[in-house]
Amino acid sequence: MTKSLAALVVALALGACASPPASTQPAAPLVKVDPAAQGWNTAALADVASYAQSQKTTGFLIIQDRRIIAEHNWPLGADAETFRTNFVHGTTAVGALLEDVASQQKSFIAILVGVAVDKGLLDISKPVSAYAGAGWSKASPEQEAKITVRNLLEMNSGLKENLSYDFEPGTKFFYNTPAYAITKKVLEGASKQSLDDLTRLWLTEPAGMSDTSWRKRPGAFADVGNPTGLVTTPRDIAKMGQIVLDGGKAADGKRVISKKQLDALFQRTATNPSYGHLWWLNGGSYSFAAGANAMRSEGAFIPAGPADMVAAMGAQDRKLFVVPSRKLIVVRTGQAADRDFNQQLWTRLMKAVPAK
């Protein structure tokens, strides 16, 4: 048995990987199509769009097999001035808002970590201090030395949000944004490049993400321990989703991240089977959500969604859903929606999407 086949057998046996097969040829450009001709239930699809719009959505995009099934860019309401000030950085020529997509950036960073591993610059099993320098946390030197890059990716660093020590690394899931933010310093330390430069060279230019960049956040929410926001658009977010569907390749066929490192992002972790390396994974046996007091919930984190779905999600209900089994990408940007938005959206979507 070859090494790659053995790895595949192990992943299937553990039910741990949600990543798709790699493409074998360059992709054709995105085209808008008639949903009905692609087998979509247009009445149900209209209900999906109506629901999304009712939830203060600004951008909503559905792509299946590189075909645009639905695309909507809705304006912000007059009552959204605070959101506009904190999250909006302009408008594209097609009317899409350039938004800071909050914690969706985590999944974006995870891909950059995989690229750094591919380049031989980073070993996630090493201590964070090997790349970020000693004293990056408020833990003791002995405690800090036990925290690996992998722990930051899996949200089990053992640190509180103020970066003081709380529990043994690798033993408990705690969604910790300030601890995650150190991963940016890790990338800069490993690559000897700025976050802007390595992002451009490793991901946004190869992927054609021309509307994506890092921006300093306004003071109103820059003090949460993560002062740089990822500003982007629904179309660019979808390009990241397409890289996932295409096994690590950009639309022109160029390799962005190896299939091996891409797959590693979607391995279910021992401390939360609904979380991989800064990506959310549907279909797990239980989940812990984000939040300091998140309780364990039995079953998939979005029961109405496909079991193989992976997601990049951020505050204010920024969503990137990728469903390999259906070659499907769904993007949502905008203001905070109702509490059960994920379940409500996918209940409607599954009525609209073509049968397999």
Secondary structure, 3 states (H helix, E strand, C coil): CCHHHHHHHHHHHHCCCCCCCCCCCCCCCCEECCHHHHCCCHHHHHHHHHHHHHCCEEEEEEEECCEEEEEEECCCCCCCHHHHHHHEEEECCCCCEEEECCCHHHHHHHHHHHHHHHCCCCCCCCECHHHHCCCCCCCCHHHHCCCEHHHHHHCCCCECCCCCECCCCCCCCCCCHHHHHHHHHHHHHHHCCCHHHHHHHHHHHHHCCCCCEEEECCHHHHCCCCCEEEEECHHHHHHHHHHHHCCCECCCCCECCCHHHHHHHCCCECCECCECCCCEECCCCEEECCCCCCCEEECCCCCCCCCCCEEEEEHHHEEEEEEHHHCEEEEEEECCCCCCHHHHHHHHHHHHCCCC
